[in-house]
Amino acid sequence: MVDKTELILICLVAVALLAIVARKIRVPYPILLTIGGVGLALVPGLPAIQLDPQLVFNLFLPPLLYPAAVYTSWRDFRANLRQILPLAIVLVLLTMTATAYLLHYLVGLPLAVGFVFGAIISPPDAVAALAVTQHLRVPRRIIVILEGESLINDATSFISFRFAVAAVMTGAFSLSQASLQFLLVAAGGICVGLAVGWLATQVQKRLDDPPVQTMFSLLTPYVAYFSGEMLHVSGILAVVIAGIYYGWRAPRILSGRMRLQALPVWEMVTFILNGVLFMLIGLQLPQVMNALAPGMATRVVELAIIVVLVIVLVRFVWMFSANYLPRQFSRKARRKNRVPWQHTALIAWIGMRGADSLAGALAIPFLLPNGEPFPGRNLILFLTFCVIFATLVLQGLTLSPLVRWLGVVDDHVTEKEERLARLKANEAALARLEAIESSNRARHETVERLRSEYTDRIRQLRREVPHEESVRRLFSEDFEELAREALRTERDTVLALRNEEAINDQALRRIQRDIDLAEARLQRPG
């Protein structure tokens, strides 16, 4: 018999193997993790796992949401806010209401329980969206809208989830009171997120110890989440806002050593938490299915198909109505809104549910205050997994063929901005070298070595040939000092371009990583 310690190791090995297979066959890893969860549920002899519902929220959600927020481009997010907010708020509430009434009428569960399920299943997942879309060659604006929606909609859905669970537990609900409390909870979450984001930047900029800084960065989403929860505001929104604020400030305050060490740690943490979450739901499926009435599993699968059809239909109706109905009544909207229908259709189709919905389903309480089981908990858990499986596998695997069929092509905005920033950064570094040479602060031979590198790179960038970072292997004290100053000039120039909104954060991070690596290569052996 396998004990729980061995089971955790089995889960980690399964996650690693599935990720390797996903990379080999070029399939986004959340899709295979979902399939792996189903496979794990079929393995006989594995022990039953029962998680504390609150532990799922406390342990998994903050670190899954935070890195997605940190790597959001504030410029692009703000520019597309008019499209993102309706998707992240209005569409979530519409989807939640539609699925709540669907579950109420088809299954007969109380309407409040239907809203619990609707809140869980209404938001597309940030991590799933990033994993599935990162290799798609589509216009940058589509990716920005999807990423922005996936961040904000979690706050909407989980605030609604709290209200719906409270309504089931107490048996009382007031729409007017809930609406006012929703606004207060959201506003409070924003304030807490800004405060924690500011505090995190103040701590980080006073440290120069990458292991310690990485530990603090891992703790930041938990500080934001628990601070929000202790103040009875949205901890989820606090995590997102803290991440966006910190992500804007981080390129200025963090050292290259910190960035190079922290990024792999965060990638590993996010990957492990996602994988373990899908494995845990797989381990709970046999208990859930056994708790259902005989023959109910087939009925739940049929119900899941209906739910998927409804949430896809609601998303399509909302997307096309929001984009094209204003054109019928306003000439100004007709001139401004020139988004091709193919782009609208693609955004409408990309609505994968993932780890966030799993965490929400697992966080449903086991018992009501009177000691009775929470109505329909096992049904909701199984139904949630079925919907996630259907959306991830069906929508995820059909994205590439759909992009080709619709004729959606990449606009290469990030690549163009990246080339512009590289060119300006290298030109600024070259100008700095000339100024240093004219002030006789460095030997002519040392300046000439660096000048030839920058001149060659500028020539490559102006000819629009692929840029290759040169590897500096000949070290001397004056060369290292001069090269570091040139790299600082490059970094400052690129940051200034980001702050002026001439480039987005993705282009900044790509260039900054190359600068960090070049700076790391300047470390002399021994």
C-alpha positions as CSV (number, residue, x, y, z in Angstrom):
1,M,0.0,0.0,0.0
2,V,1.4,3.4,-1.0
3,D,1.6,5.9,1.9
4,K,1.0,9.7,1.4
5,T,4.7,10.6,1.4
6,E,5.4,8.2,-1.5
7,L,2.2,9.4,-3.2
8,I,3.6,13.0,-3.3
9,L,6.8,11.7,-4.9
10,I,4.7,9.7,-7.4
11,C,2.8,12.9,-8.3
12,L,6.0,14.9,-8.8
13,V,7.4,12.2,-11.0
14,A,4.2,12.0,-13.0
15,V,4.2,15.8,-13.5
16,A,7.8,15.8,-14.7
17,L,7.2,12.9,-17.2
18,L,4.0,14.5,-18.5
19,A,5.8,17.8,-19.0
20,I,8.6,16.0,-21.0
21,V,6.0,14.4,-23.2
22,A,4.2,17.7,-23.6
23,R,7.4,19.3,-24.8
24,K,8.1,16.4,-27.2
25,I,4.7,16.5,-28.8
26,R,4.4,20.3,-28.7
27,V,1.2,20.3,-26.6
28,P,0.7,22.8,-23.7
29,Y,1.5,21.0,-20.5
30,P,-1.8,21.9,-18.7
31,I,-3.6,19.7,-21.3
32,L,-1.5,16.7,-20.5
33,L,-1.7,17.4,-16.7
34,T,-5.5,17.2,-17.0
35,I,-5.3,13.9,-18.9
36,G,-2.7,12.7,-16.3
37,G,-5.1,13.6,-13.5
38,V,-7.7,11.3,-15.1
39,G,-5.1,8.5,-15.5
40,L,-4.1,8.8,-11.9
41,A,-7.7,8.4,-10.8
42,L,-7.8,5.0,-12.5
43,V,-4.7,3.6,-10.7
44,P,-5.9,1.1,-8.1
45,G,-4.5,1.0,-4.6
46,L,-3.7,4.7,-4.2
47,P,-4.7,6.2,-0.8
48,A,-7.6,8.6,-0.4
49,I,-6.7,12.2,-0.1
50,Q,-8.9,14.8,1.5
51,L,-7.6,18.4,1.5
52,D,-8.6,21.1,3.9
53,P,-10.7,23.4,1.6
54,Q,-9.1,26.6,3.0
55,L,-5.6,25.2,2.5
56,V,-6.2,25.1,-1.3
57,F,-6.9,28.8,-1.4
58,N,-4.1,29.7,1.0
59,L,-1.4,27.5,-0.5
60,F,-2.0,27.3,-4.3
61,L,-3.7,30.5,-5.6
62,P,-1.4,33.3,-4.4
63,P,1.8,32.0,-6.1
64,L,-0.1,30.9,-9.2
65,L,-1.6,34.4,-9.8
66,Y,1.4,36.5,-8.7
67,P,3.9,35.8,-11.5
68,A,1.3,36.2,-14.2
69,A,0.6,39.7,-12.7
70,V,4.3,40.5,-12.4
71,Y,5.0,39.8,-16.1
72,T,2.0,41.8,-17.3
73,S,2.9,44.8,-19.5
74,W,1.3,47.8,-17.7
75,R,1.3,49.9,-20.9
76,D,-0.5,47.3,-22.9
77,F,-2.8,46.4,-20.0
78,R,-3.9,50.0,-19.6
79,A,-4.3,50.6,-23.3
80,N,-6.7,47.6,-23.6
81,L,-8.5,48.2,-20.3
82,R,-11.7,49.1,-22.1
83,Q,-11.8,45.6,-23.6
84,I,-10.4,43.8,-20.6
85,L,-12.7,45.0,-17.8
86,P,-16.0,44.0,-19.4
87,L,-14.6,40.5,-20.1
88,A,-13.2,40.2,-16.6
89,I,-16.3,41.6,-14.7
90,V,-19.5,41.6,-16.8
91,L,-18.8,38.4,-18.7
92,V,-17.8,36.6,-15.6
93,L,-21.1,37.6,-13.8
94,L,-23.2,36.7,-16.9
95,T,-21.5,33.3,-17.2
96,M,-21.9,32.7,-13.5
97,T,-25.6,33.6,-13.6
98,A,-26.3,31.4,-16.7
99,T,-24.5,28.3,-15.2
100,A,-26.1,28.9,-11.8
101,Y,-29.7,28.8,-13.2
102,L,-28.7,25.9,-15.5
103,L,-27.5,23.8,-12.6
104,H,-30.6,24.8,-10.5
105,Y,-33.1,23.8,-13.2
106,L,-31.3,20.6,-14.5
107,V,-30.2,19.1,-11.2
108,G,-32.6,20.8,-8.7
109,L,-29.9,22.1,-6.4
110,P,-30.6,25.4,-4.5
111,L,-29.9,28.5,-6.6
112,A,-27.2,29.6,-4.1
113,V,-25.4,26.4,-4.7
114,G,-25.7,27.0,-8.4
115,F,-24.0,30.3,-8.0
116,V,-21.2,28.6,-6.1
117,F,-20.6,26.4,-9.1
118,G,-21.0,29.4,-11.5
119,A,-18.4,31.4,-9.6
120,I,-16.0,28.5,-9.8
121,I,-16.4,27.8,-13.5
122,S,-16.9,31.3,-14.9
123,P,-13.3,32.6,-15.1
124,P,-10.8,31.4,-17.7
125,D,-7.5,30.5,-16.1
126,A,-4.4,32.8,-16.2
127,V,-1.8,30.0,-16.2
128,A,-3.7,27.9,-18.8
129,A,-4.1,31.0,-21.0
130,L,-0.4,31.8,-20.8
131,A,0.7,28.2,-21.4
132,V,-1.6,27.6,-24.3
133,T,-1.1,31.0,-26.1
134,Q,2.6,31.6,-25.5
135,H,3.6,29.7,-28.7
136,L,0.7,31.1,-30.9
137,R,1.8,33.5,-33.6
138,V,-1.0,36.0,-33.2
139,P,-1.2,39.8,-32.8
140,R,0.1,41.0,-29.5
141,R,-3.2,42.7,-28.6
142,I,-5.0,39.4,-28.5
143,I,-2.5,38.0,-26.0
144,V,-2.7,41.2,-23.9
145,I,-6.5,41.0,-23.7
146,L,-6.5,37.3,-22.8
147,E,-3.8,37.7,-20.1
148,G,-5.5,40.8,-18.6
149,E,-8.9,39.1,-18.5
150,S,-7.4,36.1,-16.8
151,L,-5.9,38.2,-14.1
152,I,-8.8,40.4,-13.2
153,N,-11.6,37.8,-13.6
154,D,-10.2,35.7,-10.8
155,A,-10.9,38.5,-8.4
156,T,-14.5,38.9,-9.7
157,S,-15.2,35.2,-9.5
158,F,-13.6,34.5,-6.1
159,I,-15.3,37.5,-4.5
160,S,-18.6,36.1,-5.9
161,F,-17.6,32.7,-4.7
162,R,-17.3,33.9,-1.1
163,F,-20.7,35.6,-1.3
164,A,-22.3,32.5,-2.8
165,V,-20.8,30.1,-0.2
166,A,-21.9,32.5,2.6
167,A,-25.4,32.5,1.2
168,V,-25.5,28.7,1.3
169,M,-24.0,28.5,4.8
170,T,-26.4,31.2,6.3
171,G,-29.4,30.8,4.0
172,A,-29.6,34.6,3.6
173,F,-28.6,36.8,0.7
174,S,-29.3,40.5,-0.2
175,L,-28.4,41.7,-3.7
176,S,-28.1,45.4,-2.8
177,Q,-26.0,44.6,0.2
178,A,-23.8,42.2,-1.7
179,S,-23.3,44.7,-4.5
180,L,-22.1,47.4,-2.1
181,Q,-19.9,44.9,-0.3
182,F,-18.5,43.7,-3.6
183,L,-17.3,47.2,-4.4
184,L,-15.8,47.7,-0.9
185,V,-14.0,44.4,-1.0
186,A,-12.6,45.1,-4.4
187,A,-11.5,48.6,-3.5
188,G,-9.9,47.3,-0.3
189,G,-8.1,44.6,-2.2
190,I,-6.6,47.3,-4.6
191,C,-5.4,49.4,-1.7
192,V,-3.8,46.4,0.1
193,G,-2.2,45.3,-3.2
194,L,-0.7,48.7,-3.7
195,A,0.6,48.8,-0.2
196,V,2.2,45.4,-0.3
197,G,3.7,46.0,-3.8
198,W,5.2,49.3,-2.5
199,L,6.6,47.5,0.6
200,A,8.0,44.7,-1.5
201,T,9.9,47.1,-3.7
202,Q,11.3,49.0,-0.7
203,V,12.6,45.7,0.8
204,Q,14.1,44.5,-2.5
205,K,15.9,47.6,-3.4
206,R,17.7,47.6,-0.1
207,L,19.0,44.1,-0.5
208,D,21.8,42.6,-2.6
209,D,21.5,38.9,-1.7
210,P,19.7,36.9,-4.5
211,P,18.8,33.8,-2.3
212,V,17.2,36.0,0.4
213,Q,15.6,38.3,-2.2
214,T,14.1,35.3,-4.0
215,M,12.7,34.0,-0.7
216,F,11.1,37.4,-0.1
217,S,9.7,37.4,-3.7
218,L,8.1,34.0,-3.0
219,L,6.6,35.3,0.3
220,T,5.2,38.5,-1.3
221,P,2.0,37.0,-2.8
222,Y,1.2,35.3,0.5
223,V,1.7,38.6,2.4
224,A,-0.7,40.3,0.0
225,Y,-3.3,37.5,0.1
226,F,-3.3,37.1,3.9
227,S,-3.2,40.9,4.5
228,G,-6.3,41.2,2.3
229,E,-8.1,38.3,4.0
230,M,-7.3,39.6,7.5
231,L,-8.8,43.0,6.6
232,H,-11.8,41.2,5.0
233,V,-11.1,42.5,1.5
234,S,-10.2,40.6,-1.6
235,G,-6.9,38.8,-1.1
236,I,-6.9,37.6,-4.7
237,L,-7.2,41.2,-6.0
238,A,-4.5,42.3,-3.6
239,V,-2.1,39.6,-5.0
240,V,-2.8,40.7,-8.6
241,I,-2.4,44.5,-7.9
242,A,0.8,43.8,-5.8
243,G,2.2,41.8,-8.8
244,I,1.4,44.5,-11.4
245,Y,2.9,47.2,-9.2
246,Y,6.0,45.2,-8.4
247,G,6.4,44.1,-12.0
248,W,6.5,47.7,-13.1
249,R,9.2,48.7,-10.5
250,A,11.3,45.5,-10.5
251,P,13.4,46.2,-13.7
252,R,14.7,49.3,-12.0
253,I,15.4,48.0,-8.5
254,L,16.6,44.4,-9.0
255,S,20.1,43.4,-9.9
256,G,20.9,41.2,-12.9
257,R,22.1,38.5,-10.5
258,M,18.7,38.5,-8.7
259,R,16.7,38.3,-11.9
260,L,18.8,35.4,-13.3
261,Q,18.4,33.4,-10.1
262,A,14.8,34.2,-9.3
263,L,13.2,33.5,-12.6
264,P,14.0,29.7,-12.7
265,V,12.8,29.4,-9.1
266,W,9.5,31.0,-9.9
267,E,9.1,28.9,-13.1
268,M,9.7,25.7,-11.0
269,V,7.3,26.8,-8.2
270,T,4.5,27.6,-10.7
271,F,5.0,24.4,-12.6
272,I,5.1,22.2,-9.5
273,L,2.0,23.8,-7.9
274,N,0.0,23.5,-11.1
275,G,1.0,19.9,-11.6
276,V,0.3,18.8,-8.0
277,L,-3.1,20.6,-8.1
278,F,-4.1,18.5,-11.1
279,M,-2.8,15.3,-9.6
280,L,-4.6,15.9,-6.3
281,I,-8.0,16.4,-8.1
282,G,-7.3,13.2,-9.9
283,L,-6.7,11.4,-6.6
284,Q,-10.0,12.7,-5.3
285,L,-12.1,11.7,-8.3
286,P,-12.6,8.0,-7.2
287,Q,-14.1,9.2,-3.9
288,V,-16.2,11.8,-5.6
289,M,-17.5,9.3,-8.1
290,N,-18.2,6.7,-5.4
291,A,-20.2,9.3,-3.5
292,L,-22.5,9.9,-6.5
293,A,-25.6,8.0,-7.0
294,P,-25.3,4.8,-9.2
295,G,-25.3,5.8,-12.9
296,M,-24.9,9.5,-12.0
297,A,-21.4,9.7,-13.4
298,T,-22.7,9.4,-17.0
299,R,-25.4,12.0,-16.2
300,V,-22.7,14.4,-14.9
301,V,-20.6,14.0,-18.1
302,E,-23.7,14.8,-20.1
303,L,-24.3,17.8,-17.9
304,A,-20.7,18.9,-18.3
305,I,-21.1,18.9,-22.1
306,I,-24.2,21.2,-21.7
307,V,-22.3,23.5,-19.3
308,V,-19.4,23.8,-21.8
309,L,-21.8,24.6,-24.6
310,V,-23.5,27.3,-22.5
311,I,-20.3,29.0,-21.3
312,V,-18.9,28.9,-24.9
313,L,-22.1,30.3,-26.3
314,V,-22.4,33.0,-23.6
315,R,-18.8,34.1,-24.4
316,F,-19.3,34.2,-28.2
317,V,-22.6,36.2,-27.8
318,W,-21.0,38.6,-25.4
319,M,-17.8,39.1,-27.5
320,F,-19.6,39.8,-30.8
321,S,-22.4,41.9,-29.1
322,A,-19.9,44.0,-27.3
323,N,-17.7,44.5,-30.3
324,Y,-20.3,45.0,-33.1
325,L,-23.6,46.2,-31.6
326,P,-22.2,49.7,-30.8
327,R,-21.3,50.0,-34.5
328,Q,-25.0,49.9,-35.4
329,F,-25.9,52.9,-33.2
330,S,-22.8,55.1,-33.4
331,R,-20.8,56.3,-36.4
332,K,-17.9,57.2,-34.0
333,A,-17.8,53.6,-32.7
334,R,-17.9,52.4,-36.3
335,R,-14.8,54.4,-37.1
336,K,-12.9,53.4,-33.9
337,N,-13.8,49.8,-33.7
338,R,-12.1,48.2,-36.6
339,V,-11.2,44.9,-35.0
340,P,-11.4,42.0,-37.6
341,W,-14.1,39.5,-36.8
342,Q,-11.5,36.8,-36.9
343,H,-9.7,38.3,-33.9
344,T,-13.0,38.5,-32.0
345,A,-13.8,34.9,-32.8
346,L,-10.4,33.7,-31.6
347,I,-10.6,35.6,-28.3
348,A,-14.1,34.1,-27.8
349,W,-12.8,30.6,-28.4
350,I,-9.9,30.9,-26.0
351,G,-11.7,30.4,-22.7
352,M,-9.9,27.5,-21.0
353,R,-10.7,26.7,-17.4
354,G,-7.8,25.5,-15.3
355,A,-6.1,25.4,-11.9
356,D,-8.0,28.4,-10.5
357,S,-11.4,26.6,-11.0
358,L,-9.9,23.4,-9.5
359,A,-8.8,25.4,-6.4
360,G,-12.2,26.9,-6.1
361,A,-13.9,23.5,-6.3
362,L,-11.6,22.0,-3.7
363,A,-12.2,25.0,-1.4
364,I,-16.0,24.3,-1.0
365,P,-16.7,23.5,2.7
366,F,-17.5,19.9,3.5
367,L,-20.2,20.7,6.0
368,L,-22.9,23.3,6.7
369,P,-23.0,25.0,10.1
370,N,-25.8,22.5,11.2
371,G,-23.5,19.5,10.4
372,E,-25.2,18.5,7.2
373,P,-23.0,17.9,4.0
374,F,-22.6,20.9,1.7
375,P,-25.3,20.4,-1.0
376,G,-23.9,19.0,-4.2
377,R,-20.2,19.3,-3.3
378,N,-19.1,16.0,-4.9
379,L,-21.2,16.8,-8.0
380,I,-19.7,20.2,-8.3
381,L,-16.2,18.8,-7.9
382,F,-16.6,16.2,-10.6
383,L,-18.5,18.5,-12.9
384,T,-15.7,21.2,-12.5
385,F,-13.1,18.6,-13.5
386,C,-15.1,17.5,-16.5
387,V,-15.5,21.1,-17.7
388,I,-11.8,21.9,-17.2
389,F,-10.9,18.7,-19.1
390,A,-13.3,19.6,-22.0
391,T,-12.2,23.2,-22.3
392,L,-8.5,22.6,-22.0
393,V,-8.4,19.6,-24.3
394,L,-11.0,20.6,-26.9
395,Q,-10.2,24.3,-27.1
396,G,-6.4,24.0,-26.3
397,L,-5.8,21.4,-29.0
398,T,-7.9,23.2,-31.7
399,L,-6.2,26.6,-31.3
400,S,-3.4,26.2,-33.8
401,P,-5.7,24.8,-36.6
402,L,-8.2,27.6,-35.8
403,V,-5.6,30.3,-36.0
404,R,-4.6,29.0,-39.5
405,W,-8.2,28.6,-40.6
406,L,-9.1,32.2,-39.5
407,G,-6.0,33.6,-41.2
408,V,-4.8,35.4,-38.0
409,V,-1.2,36.4,-38.4
410,D,1.3,37.8,-35.9
411,D,1.9,41.6,-36.1
412,H,5.4,41.2,-34.7
413,V,4.9,44.3,-32.5
414,T,7.1,43.0,-29.7
415,E,9.9,42.0,-32.1
416,K,9.8,45.5,-33.7
417,E,9.9,47.2,-30.4
418,E,12.6,45.0,-29.2
419,R,14.8,45.8,-32.3
420,L,14.2,49.5,-31.7
421,A,15.2,49.3,-28.1
422,R,18.3,47.2,-28.8
423,L,19.4,49.7,-31.5
424,K,18.8,52.8,-29.2
425,A,20.5,51.0,-26.2
426,N,23.6,50.1,-28.3
427,E,23.8,53.6,-29.8
428,A,23.6,55.1,-26.3
429,A,26.3,52.8,-25.0
430,L,28.5,53.7,-28.0
431,A,28.0,57.4,-27.3
432,R,28.9,56.8,-23.7
433,L,32.2,55.1,-24.8
434,E,33.0,58.0,-27.0
435,A,32.5,60.4,-24.1
436,I,34.6,58.3,-21.8
437,E,37.4,58.2,-24.4
438,S,37.3,61.9,-25.0
439,S,37.7,62.5,-21.2
440,N,40.7,60.2,-21.1
441,R,39.1,58.0,-18.4
442,A,40.1,54.8,-20.3
443,R,42.8,53.5,-22.5
444,H,42.3,53.8,-26.3
445,E,42.9,50.1,-26.8
446,T,40.2,49.1,-24.3
447,V,37.6,51.5,-25.7
448,E,38.4,50.3,-29.2
449,R,37.7,46.7,-28.3
450,L,34.2,47.6,-27.0
451,R,33.6,50.1,-29.7
452,S,34.1,47.4,-32.4
453,E,31.5,45.2,-30.7
454,Y,28.9,47.9,-30.4
455,T,29.5,49.2,-34.0
456,D,29.1,45.6,-35.3
457,R,25.8,45.1,-33.4
458,I,24.4,48.5,-34.5
459,R,25.2,47.6,-38.1
460,Q,23.5,44.2,-37.7
461,L,20.4,45.8,-36.2
462,R,20.1,48.5,-38.9
463,R,20.4,45.8,-41.5
464,E,17.7,43.8,-39.6
465,V,19.7,40.7,-39.5
466,P,19.4,38.4,-36.4
467,H,21.2,39.8,-33.4
468,E,23.7,37.6,-31.6
469,E,25.1,38.6,-28.2
470,S,28.9,38.5,-28.4
471,V,30.7,36.6,-25.7
472,R,33.4,38.6,-24.0
473,R,36.2,36.2,-23.0
474,L,39.2,38.5,-22.8
475,F,39.1,40.1,-19.4
476,S,41.1,42.9,-17.9
477,E,40.3,45.2,-15.0
478,D,39.8,48.3,-17.1
479,F,37.9,46.4,-19.8
480,E,35.5,44.9,-17.3
481,E,34.9,48.3,-15.7
482,L,34.3,49.9,-19.1
483,A,32.0,47.1,-20.3
484,R,29.9,47.3,-17.1
485,E,29.4,51.0,-17.6
486,A,28.4,50.4,-21.2
487,L,25.9,47.8,-20.1
488,R,24.5,50.1,-17.4
489,T,23.9,52.7,-20.2
490,E,22.1,50.0,-22.3
491,R,20.0,49.1,-19.3
492,D,19.1,52.7,-18.4
493,T,18.2,53.4,-22.1
494,V,15.9,50.4,-22.4
495,L,14.2,51.2,-19.0
496,A,13.7,54.8,-20.2
497,L,12.1,53.5,-23.4
498,R,9.7,51.3,-21.3
499,N,8.9,54.2,-19.0
500,E,8.1,56.4,-22.1
501,E,5.9,53.6,-23.3
502,A,7.9,53.3,-26.5
503,I,8.3,49.5,-25.9
504,N,6.3,47.0,-23.8
505,D,7.5,45.0,-20.8
506,Q,8.0,41.8,-22.8
507,A,10.5,43.5,-25.0
508,L,12.2,45.0,-22.0
509,R,12.5,41.7,-20.2
510,R,14.0,40.0,-23.3
511,I,16.7,42.7,-23.7
512,Q,17.3,43.0,-20.0
513,R,17.9,39.2,-19.7
514,D,20.6,39.5,-22.5
515,I,22.2,42.4,-20.6
516,D,22.1,40.5,-17.3
517,L,23.8,37.5,-19.0
518,A,26.4,39.7,-20.6
519,E,27.1,41.2,-17.2
520,A,27.4,37.8,-15.6
521,R,29.9,36.7,-18.3
522,L,32.1,39.6,-17.2
523,Q,32.8,37.8,-13.9
524,R,36.4,36.8,-14.1
525,P,37.1,33.1,-13.4
526,G,38.1,32.6,-9.8
